[in-house]
Amino acid sequence: MPLGPITIYDKSTLESLSVDEAVWFSNFYRANITPLFFVETLADLEKEVAKGRTSEEVVGSIANKSLACGPDVNVYHGGLCFAELLGRKVEMRGVPAIGGGQPFELGGTRGVLFDRPPEVGALERWQRGEFLEVERRFARKWREMLAGLDLDRGSRWLRQMGMGKPRARDLAEVKAVADDLVRRDGWRYATVKVACASLGVPEHGLKEVTARWEKVGRPALVEFAPLTAHVLIVDLFFYLGLLTGHISKERPSNRVDIAYLYYLPFCMVFVSNDNLHARCVPLFLGKNQEFIRGQDLKADLCRLDDLYSAFPAEVREQGVMKFAHYPPVEGDFLTTRLWDRFLPRWRENAAKPLELTPETQARLLAEMKRMKEAAERGGEGVGIDLDKAKAVIIRRQVPARMGKWRLLPPEAEEAGKES
């Protein structure tokens, strides 16, 4: 699993990076891709692109850089919210919400294996220029949907929650109004109903949700379903911003951009070059999160590329993951500062690196292989709480080389060929 701050980025960020800069991003950050990133990327199939490039080449380039990151893929927020409304706890502590875990038990050790999500398989196809017809149709429909914004829907939700004509001097006040609407007493049932409407919960699902809500004492939505409350605040913030003129109605893609904020509970760092993100994201961040401009990240990654390019060839040939396991301990690097903030013990580990002998590596690989086989056999009857799991395996596929860089040590590449 890549080390580094858990980071969500939008398409504009990845597009701005060179392939070599993407290598350093993949090495020093743990990428968490949202479903919106895939939607935005796929929508490029229907865009007019610069002369000399096809839309397929543009999407393929983005996919190529995405795969270098060995990304996590966050579960769709709608599914997470509906599960939460029905009683399932959703972690909101800056880590990815990933799905598809297969529990296993081996020799008294319980764990879970997360296989590569299907979205990564799609990126691999897009990298090769292979697109399913259903994906092309989806891209076409998506761009059509962006042609207009449904202000009436937002106004209707606000009225249902007792909101008169909205007023706000700036976006900070817009956020305060949205918070107050969701948190205040006297409108709890209306808030649950509007939250379900915003998520597209069908009538029978609404009945199931409200029955559970009644059973647990009719709490405020922020207590009943915290992620759902967060998503609703984002939606109300957006419509209030439109109605008060603080968010432009002339840019339909603002609807997609604002939806990235649904996933803020699943990251430490949010990176974007988008001006709307720069204005809105900081209003929603917790004390243990940070917004970074994509151009600032790019500049830092470029400096890192220059630094490591000066290393001797024999060092570079050991593989990025070996000779640059940690960011530089000296120098004024943005990446180092973010590691200091979000992974404060990394300097201790860098000062005393763990040296694995070939024998120890062989034992670890053999043990992981047995765990993988146990998970693939099926974990019937094995329940697992991730917080109590003794082993968590996340299967990834990382290219041996990318751009001018060798990523994997030669021995790891050979071991991968044999496994």
C-alpha positions in Angstrom: 0.0 0.0 0.0 1.4 3.4 -0.9 2.5 5.5 2.1 1.6 9.2 2.3 -1.3 11.4 3.1 -4.6 10.1 1.8 -5.4 12.4 -1.1 -8.5 13.1 -3.3 -7.9 15.0 -6.5 -10.0 16.1 -9.4 -9.4 15.5 -13.0 -7.8 18.9 -13.5 -5.0 18.0 -11.1 -4.0 14.8 -12.8 -4.3 16.4 -16.3 -1.7 19.0 -15.3 0.9 16.5 -14.2 3.6 15.1 -16.5 4.1 11.4 -16.5 7.2 11.7 -14.3 5.4 14.1 -11.9 2.7 11.5 -11.7 5.3 8.9 -10.6 6.3 11.1 -7.6 2.7 11.7 -6.7 2.0 7.9 -6.8 5.1 7.4 -4.6 4.4 9.9 -1.9 0.6 10.1 -1.7 -2.1 7.5 -1.2 -4.6 8.3 -3.9 -8.3 7.9 -3.3 -10.3 8.2 -6.5 -13.9 9.2 -6.3 -16.6 7.9 -8.7 -16.9 11.5 -10.0 -13.3 11.3 -11.3 -14.3 8.3 -13.5 -17.4 10.1 -14.7 -15.5 13.3 -15.5 -12.7 11.3 -17.3 -15.2 9.3 -19.3 -17.1 12.4 -20.3 -14.0 13.6 -22.2 -14.9 11.0 -24.9 -17.6 13.5 -26.0 -15.4 16.6 -25.8 -13.8 18.6 -28.5 -10.0 18.3 -27.9 -6.9 20.1 -29.1 -5.9 19.5 -32.7 -3.6 16.5 -33.1 -5.2 14.5 -30.3 -8.3 12.3 -30.2 -10.6 12.2 -27.2 -9.6 8.6 -26.8 -6.0 9.6 -26.4 -6.9 12.3 -23.8 -8.8 9.7 -21.7 -6.0 7.2 -22.2 -3.4 9.6 -20.9 -5.4 10.3 -17.8 -5.9 6.6 -17.2 -2.2 6.0 -17.6 -1.3 8.5 -14.9 -4.1 7.2 -12.7 -2.8 3.7 -12.8 0.6 4.8 -11.6 -1.0 5.9 -8.4 -2.1 2.4 -7.4 -5.3 4.1 -6.3 -8.0 3.2 -3.9 -11.5 3.6 -5.4 -14.0 5.1 -2.9 -17.4 3.6 -2.8 -20.2 5.7 -4.3 -21.5 8.1 -1.7 -25.2 7.2 -2.5 -24.7 3.6 -1.5 -22.8 4.5 1.6 -25.5 7.0 2.7 -28.4 4.5 2.1 -26.5 1.8 4.1 -26.0 4.4 6.9 -29.6 5.4 6.9 -30.5 1.7 7.5 -28.1 1.4 10.4 -24.6 0.7 9.1 -21.8 2.8 10.5 -19.7 4.6 7.9 -16.2 5.7 9.0 -15.5 9.4 8.5 -11.9 9.7 9.7 -10.0 10.6 6.6 -9.6 7.0 5.2 -11.0 5.6 2.0 -14.3 3.7 2.0 -13.5 0.8 -0.2 -15.8 -2.1 -1.0 -15.6 -5.7 -2.0 -13.6 -7.1 0.9 -13.4 -10.9 1.2 -13.0 -12.1 4.8 -10.8 -15.1 5.5 -9.4 -17.1 8.4 -6.0 -18.9 8.3 -4.5 -20.6 11.3 -6.5 -18.6 13.8 -5.7 -15.3 12.0 -8.7 -13.4 10.7 -8.4 -10.9 7.9 -9.8 -9.5 4.8 -8.7 -9.3 1.2 -9.6 -6.3 -1.1 -9.2 -7.3 -4.7 -8.7 -4.8 -7.5 -12.0 -2.9 -8.1 -13.6 -3.1 -11.5 -12.9 0.6 -12.0 -9.2 -0.2 -12.2 -9.9 -2.7 -14.9 -11.7 0.0 -16.8 -8.7 2.4 -16.5 -6.5 -0.4 -17.9 -8.8 -0.7 -20.9 -8.9 3.1 -21.4 -5.2 3.2 -21.2 -5.1 0.8 -24.2 -7.8 2.9 -26.0 -10.5 0.3 -25.5 -14.0 1.7 -24.7 -17.2 -0.2 -24.3 -20.2 1.2 -26.2 -22.1 1.5 -23.0 -19.3 3.8 -21.7 -19.6 6.0 -24.8 -23.4 6.2 -24.4 -22.9 7.1 -20.7 -20.5 9.9 -21.6 -23.0 11.3 -24.1 -25.8 11.2 -21.6 -23.6 12.8 -18.9 -22.8 15.8 -21.0 -26.5 16.2 -21.9 -27.4 16.1 -18.2 -24.9 18.9 -17.5 -26.7 21.2 -20.0 -29.0 22.6 -17.2 -29.3 23.0 -13.5 -32.5 22.1 -11.7 -32.9 25.2 -9.4 -36.6 24.4 -8.8 -35.6 21.2 -7.0 -33.2 23.0 -4.7 -35.8 25.7 -4.0 -38.4 23.0 -3.2 -36.1 21.3 -0.7 -35.4 24.6 1.0 -39.1 25.3 1.3 -39.7 21.9 2.7 -37.2 22.6 5.5 -38.8 25.9 6.4 -36.4 28.2 4.5 -37.8 31.5 3.2 -35.9 33.7 0.7 -32.2 33.0 1.4 -29.8 35.7 2.1 -26.0 35.5 2.6 -23.2 38.0 2.3 -20.6 35.4 1.2 -20.0 31.7 0.9 -19.0 31.4 4.6 -22.5 32.6 5.5 -24.0 30.2 2.9 -22.3 27.3 4.6 -23.5 28.5 8.1 -27.1 28.7 6.8 -26.8 25.2 5.3 -25.4 23.8 8.6 -28.2 25.4 10.6 -30.9 24.1 8.3 -29.7 20.5 8.8 -28.9 20.7 12.5 -31.9 22.7 13.9 -34.7 21.2 15.9 -38.4 21.4 14.8 -37.7 20.2 11.2 -36.1 16.8 11.9 -38.6 14.7 9.9 -38.5 17.2 7.0 -34.7 17.0 7.0 -34.7 13.2 6.8 -37.2 13.3 3.9 -35.2 15.9 2.0 -32.0 13.9 2.6 -33.7 10.8 1.1 -35.0 12.8 -1.8 -31.6 14.2 -2.6 -30.2 10.7 -2.6 -33.0 9.3 -4.9 -34.2 6.9 -2.2 -37.4 5.2 -3.5 -40.7 5.4 -1.5 -40.3 1.9 0.0 -36.8 2.8 1.1 -38.0 6.1 2.7 -40.6 4.1 4.7 -37.8 1.7 5.9 -35.5 4.6 6.8 -38.2 6.6 8.7 -39.3 3.5 10.6 -35.8 3.1 11.8 -35.5 6.8 12.6 -38.7 6.6 14.7 -37.5 3.5 16.5 -34.2 5.1 17.7 -36.0 8.2 19.0 -36.2 10.6 16.1 -32.7 12.1 16.5 -31.2 14.9 14.4 -29.9 13.8 11.1 -26.3 14.6 12.1 -26.6 12.0 14.9 -28.7 9.5 12.9 -26.6 9.4 9.8 -23.6 11.8 9.9 -22.4 11.1 6.3 -25.9 11.6 4.9 -26.1 14.9 6.9 -22.8 16.0 5.4 -23.9 15.2 1.8 -27.2 17.1 2.4 -25.3 20.1 3.7 -23.2 20.1 0.5 -26.4 20.0 -1.6 -28.1 22.8 0.3 -24.9 24.8 0.3 -24.8 24.5 -3.5 -28.4 25.5 -4.1 -28.2 28.4 -1.6 -25.0 29.5 -3.3 -26.8 29.6 -6.7 -29.9 31.4 -5.3 -27.8 34.1 -3.5 -25.5 34.6 -6.5 -22.3 33.4 -4.8 -22.1 30.4 -7.2 -22.5 30.9 -10.9 -25.6 29.5 -12.7 -23.8 29.9 -16.0 -21.3 27.0 -15.5 -23.3 23.7 -15.4 -20.1 21.7 -14.5 -20.3 23.4 -11.1 -22.8 20.7 -10.2 -20.1 18.0 -10.7 -17.4 20.1 -9.1 -19.4 20.6 -5.9 -20.2 16.9 -5.7 -16.5 16.1 -5.0 -17.2 17.6 -1.6 -19.3 14.6 -0.7 -16.1 12.6 -0.4 -14.2 15.0 1.9 -14.7 12.7 5.0 -12.5 10.1 3.2 -9.3 12.1 2.7 -6.6 14.1 4.5 -5.7 16.3 1.6 -7.9 17.6 -1.3 -6.1 18.8 -4.4 -7.6 20.8 -7.2 -6.9 23.6 -9.7 -10.6 24.4 -9.9 -11.6 27.9 -8.6 -14.9 26.7 -7.2 -13.1 24.1 -5.1 -10.6 26.7 -3.9 -13.5 28.9 -2.7 -15.7 26.1 -1.2 -13.6 23.1 0.0 -11.8 25.0 2.9 -15.3 25.8 4.4 -16.0 22.1 4.8 -12.6 20.8 6.0 -11.9 19.5 9.5 -8.9 20.5 11.6 -7.0 17.4 10.3 -7.5 18.2 6.6 -5.9 20.5 4.1 -6.7 22.0 0.7 -3.8 22.2 -1.8 -3.8 24.0 -5.2 -3.0 21.6 -8.0 -0.4 24.0 -9.4 1.4 24.1 -6.0 1.5 20.3 -5.9 2.7 20.1 -9.5 5.6 22.6 -8.7 6.6 20.5 -5.7 6.6 17.2 -7.7 8.7 18.9 -10.4 11.3 19.9 -7.8 11.3 16.3 -6.5 11.8 15.0 -10.0 14.8 17.3 -10.4 16.2 16.2 -7.0 16.0 12.5 -7.7 17.1 12.8 -11.3 20.5 14.0 -10.0 21.0 10.6 -8.2 23.5 8.2 -9.6 22.2 5.8 -12.2 22.9 2.8 -10.1 20.8 4.2 -7.3 17.9 5.1 -9.7 18.0 1.6 -11.1 17.1 0.2 -7.6 13.6 1.5 -8.1 11.7 4.6 -6.8 10.0 2.5 -4.1 13.3 1.5 -2.7 15.6 4.6 -2.9 12.7 7.1 -2.2 10.6 5.3 0.3 10.2 8.5 2.3 10.2 12.1 1.1 13.4 14.2 1.5 14.2 14.9 5.2 15.8 18.2 4.3 14.7 21.0 2.0 11.5 23.1 1.8 9.2 20.6 0.0 5.4 20.8 0.2 5.3 17.0 0.2 7.6 16.8 3.2 5.5 19.3 5.1 2.4 17.3 4.4 4.0 14.1 5.6 5.1 15.9 8.8 1.5 17.0 9.4 -0.4 13.8 8.6 2.2 11.1 9.2 4.2 12.6 12.1 6.2 9.5 13.0 7.7 9.0 9.5 11.0 10.6 10.4 11.6 8.1 13.1 11.0 5.3 10.6 13.2 6.9 8.0 16.0 7.3 10.5 15.9 3.5 11.3 14.8 1.8 8.1 13.7 -1.8 8.4 16.0 -4.0 6.4 14.4 -7.2 5.2 16.6 -10.1 4.3 15.8 -12.2 1.3 14.7 -15.0 3.6 12.3 -12.7 5.5 10.9 -11.3 2.3 10.4 -14.9 1.0 8.5 -15.8 4.2 6.3 -12.7 4.0 5.4 -13.4 0.4 4.6 -17.0 1.2 2.4 -16.0 4.1 0.6 -13.4 2.0 0.1 -16.0 -0.8 -1.5 -18.4 1.8 -3.8 -15.6 3.0 -4.8 -14.7 -0.5 -5.6 -18.3 -1.3 -7.7 -18.6 1.9 -9.7 -15.5 0.9 -10.2 -16.9 -2.7 -11.5 -20.1 -1.3 -14.2 -18.1 0.4 -14.8 -17.0 3.9 -18.2 -18.5 4.6 -19.2 -18.0 8.2 -16.3 -15.6 8.8 -17.4 -12.2 10.0 -14.8 -9.5 10.3 -14.5 -6.1 11.9 -11.7 -4.2 10.0 -10.6 -2.5 13.3 -10.0 -6.0 14.8 -8.6 -7.7 11.7 -5.1 -9.1 12.1 -4.4 -8.8 8.4 -5.7 -6.6 5.6 -4.5 -7.3 2.1 -5.2 -4.8 -0.7 -4.3 -6.2 -4.1 -2.7 -3.7 -6.5 -0.9 -3.8 -9.8 1.9 -1.3 -10.2 3.9 -0.9 -13.5 7.6 -1.8 -13.2 8.5 1.4 -15.2 6.8 4.6 -16.0 8.1 7.6 -17.8 11.9 7.7 -17.2 11.6 5.9 -13.8 11.9 2.4 -12.6 9.2 2.0 -9.9 9.8 -1.5 -8.6 13.2 -2.9 -7.5 14.4 -5.6 -10.0 13.9 -8.4 -7.5 10.3 -7.3 -6.8 9.6 -7.2 -10.5 10.9 -10.8 -10.9 8.9 -12.0 -7.9 5.8 -10.4 -9.4 6.3 -12.4 -12.6 6.6 -15.6 -10.7 3.5 -15.1 -8.5 
